[in-house]
Amino acid sequence: MSALPTFQLPLRPDGPPTDFGWEEREFSALSSTTAFSTGINDRDVFLGTPRCIICGVAEPVVLEHCHIIPRVEGRLWSELKERHWIPRQAKGHPEHEPRDGLLMCSNHHKLFDRYNFFIRFLPSKRKFILVNYSNSSDFQQFHGKAVGLNIFDRHAPFPSLFIIHEMRVRGFYPFQDPKVVLPDDGPAWQDWILSDGVLNTSTGFLNRAAPITSSGTAVSQQTRHGTNNPGDPSSGGHVLTLNADDINEILQATWKSESWRACQMEGTGTSWNGTAAENIHKYISMIGTEQPL
């Protein structure tokens, strides 16, 4: 590393001395990293409190950002763009794209990265469900139930990314039955989503904002651990497979998602402050109305 040049005092009023300022790419990387964290922290909030999307734990010290496609897999990320599995306007690296991220507790983050379980988006139910493919007894209480993700969120993970992770999980357990049987009563939500009042039963959406007290102030809710009733996958129900038809159905849902459209619009760098008609014209002229082939 070469030595930095000397400079004269007092410093110039128009900025730092030559070679002592931030490089443009450093600013860009910092901005992208901030966007990643902000997108996840704003999305994975329930009743005003960030929580693990799997178990609902809310202790900040154990919450971590998890990547569906690992941060180091830039080549795969580029190929996913080329194959239209993610928008070409997505961030240049997986570590910067909030739609590749999840908020989890440290335990579930590690087990996700080590391929103990996978998450599958069910287009017909519009839910992201957890599949205990390793048959771990510790995960049976979460099996076949929907995690705390909303496909209608503008920063929702791209459902297509979970296919890659699922393929890797299946590869880690080559002797498991490729057909996964889900509980017959589902997919229900994870127990904490129901017991803690996170689900808005009138709309079917998850309550993100903190509840309002009688004094008009928002109060953050802490985790209340309800009783878990482990499901029995052997009791019958929906059979989950992974074939060309399943993949195509998930890709179709990905292309139609609010998250896909929002990512496309963000990537244009265009102002959307015009009238509705003007914005529609801009969108069609830049992005079009047809889905990727």
N, C-alpha and C positions, 0 to 999 in steps of 0.2 A: 504494500500500500504506500503510495507516494505521500510525502509530507505536504500539508496544506500550506499555501503561500502566506507570507506575512502581510499585514495590512497596517495602514496608518490610522492613528486616532486624531480627532474624534471620528466616529463612524459616519458614513454618509446617511443623509436623512431619507433617501429613497429606497433603502433596503439593506440587507446584509452584504458584506464584502463578497467579491467573486469567489465561487467555489464553496461558500459557507451556507448557502440557502438550500431549501428543499428542492429536490428535483421534481419535475412535473409528474413523472411516473410514481414517485413516492406519494404525492398528493392524491393521485388517482387511486392508488392501492388503499390508502387510508380512507378515502371517501367510500370506496366499494366495501371495505371491511365494516365500516360504520353502518352502511346500508344493510348489510347482511344481519348484523346484530339487532339493529332497530326493527327490521322486518319481522324477525322471529319473536323478539321481545314484545312487540305490539300485537302479534297474532296469537301466540300461545298464552293468553291471559284469560283467566276465568274468575268471574266475580271480582275483578280488579286486581287479581293476584297471579303472577306467573307461576305455572305449575307444570309438572311432568305430564306429557300427554298420555302416558301409559297408566301410571298409578295415581297421579294427582298430587304427589308430594309437593309442598310449597316452600320448603326450607331453601332460601337462596344459596346457602353454602354448598348444597349438593346438586344444584341445577346446572346443566351444561348444554352447550350447543352441539348438536349431533349432525353429521353430514350423511345424506343417503348415498351419494356418490362421493367417495373420499376426496379430500382436498388435493391430494397428489395426482389424481387421475385426470389430468388435463387433456390427454390424448383421447380418452374415452368420451370426455365431455364434448370435444370437438366433433367426434363421430356421431354422437347423439344429435347434434345440430344438423349435421349433413343428412342424417336419416330422418329428420323431422320428428324425432322423439321429444325434443324440446325446441322452443322458438329460436330462430337464428339471432333474435335480439336479446337473448338471455346473456347474463354477464359472461365475460370471457373465461372465467375460471370458476369451478364449482365452489370454491371457498368464499366467493363473493356474492353468490346468488341465494337470497333468502328462501326461494322455492326449492332449494336443495337441502334446507335445514329443518331441524326439529329441536324442540326443547324437551330434554329428558333429565331424570335424575342420574347420578353417576352410575348406579347399578344397571339401569336399563340401557344407558348409553353404551357401556362396555359390552353387554350381552347382545345388543344390536350390531355393534361392530364385529363381534365374534360369531355372528350368524347363528345365534340360538333361536331366533324367531324372525318372522317377516311380517310386513304390513301389506295388505292387499286392498285396493280400492274396488268396491263393488258398484259398477255403474247403475244397476237396477235399484239399488238401495241408497245410492249416493252417500255411502259411508266408507271410512277407512277402518278395516278390521285387523286385529292382531291374530296371527296364526302361530300356535305353539308347535312348530314343526319338529323341534328337538324332543318333544314329549317330556319336557322337564316338569316335574311335579310343582315346582315353584311358579310356573307360568300357567298352570291349568285354570286358575281363577280368572285369567285375562283372555283365554282362548275363545275365538269366535265373537268377541265383543268389540264394538266400535271405540276407537281411541278419540282423544280430544282434538280432532281436525275437522274443518268445515270446507267442503269442496267449493262453496260459494265465496270464500274469502279471496281477495285479490292477490294475496301472497300464499295461497294454499300450495302445498307441494305438488309438483307435476306428478300425477298418478303413474305415468310411464316410468319414472325413475325407480319406483318400488319394484317394477318387474326385474330390473337388473339385480337388485338386492335379493329378491326372492329366488332367482336362478342360482345365486351363490349359496344361499341357505340350503336349497335342495341339493346342491353339489356336495355340501358338507355332510349330508346324511343320505348317501346314495342307496341305502337299503330300506329307507322308509317308504311306505306306500305313497306313491305320487298323488293319489286321490285323497284329499283331506276332507274329513267329514266335520261339518260345522254343527253346533247345537241347533236343535229343531225350533227353538223359541226366539230366533234372532233374525238379523243380528241386533241384540240388545246393546245398549251403551255400557261402558265400563261402570262398575258399581259406584265408584266415587262420583261420577257425573250425575247419577240419579240421587244418591243419598245426600249429596252436598247441595242440591238445588241448582246445579250448573245448567241443566237442561230446561229450556223454556218450553213447557209442555203444550202451550197454545200455538207456538210457531214451529216447534221442532228444531229451533236453532239453539246454539250454546250461548249462555249469558256471559258476555265478556266484561261489561262494566260492573263496578262495585255497586252494591245495593244502596239505595238512598234511605237514610234514617228519617225519623219524624222531624228532626231539626233541619233536614235538607242537605245534610252532608253525606258524602260517600264513605262507606266503611269497607275496608278490605277484609275479605273472609280468609280465615286460615283453614287448613285441611282438617276435616272431620273424618276419621276413618270408620266407615260403615262396615257391616258384616259382609264378607264376600261369600258368595255361593258358587263354588267351582262347578262349571258345566261339565257334562260328560259327553265327549265327542262320539262315544260308541252308541249313544241313545238314538242315533239317526238324525237326519236333517239334510241340509244342502251339501252337495259334494263339490268341493273346490278342485279344479284341475288347472293346468297351465299348458294350453296348446295354442295353435295359430289363431283360432277363433277367439279365445280368451284375450290374447294379446291385442288383436285387432279391435276388440270391443273397448279395451282400456285405452288404446291410442285414440279412438274416436272420442271417448269421453274427455281425454286430455285436451284435444284440439278444440272442443266445444266449451271448455271450462273458462270461468271468469279469470282465473289465474293466467291462462295462456294469452287471452286478449289483453290483459293489463300489462303483461310482460312485453308484448309486441308494441304497445303504445309507449311504454317507458323507453324502449330502445330507439324510438324515432327521434328523440330530442326535440319534439315539436310542441309548440304551445297549444293547449286545448282550451283557450279562454274565449273562443268564438261562440256563435250561436249553435244550437243543436244541429241545425242543418249544415252549417259550415264544418263542424267537427265530424259529422257523418261523411261529408264529402272528402275531408282530409284522410279519414281512416280508410275509406274504400280506395282512394287514389294511391295510398302508400302501402296498404296491407292487402286490400282486396277482400272479397267475401267468400272465396273458396277456401276450403281446408286443404292442408298439404296432402300430396298423393303418397 
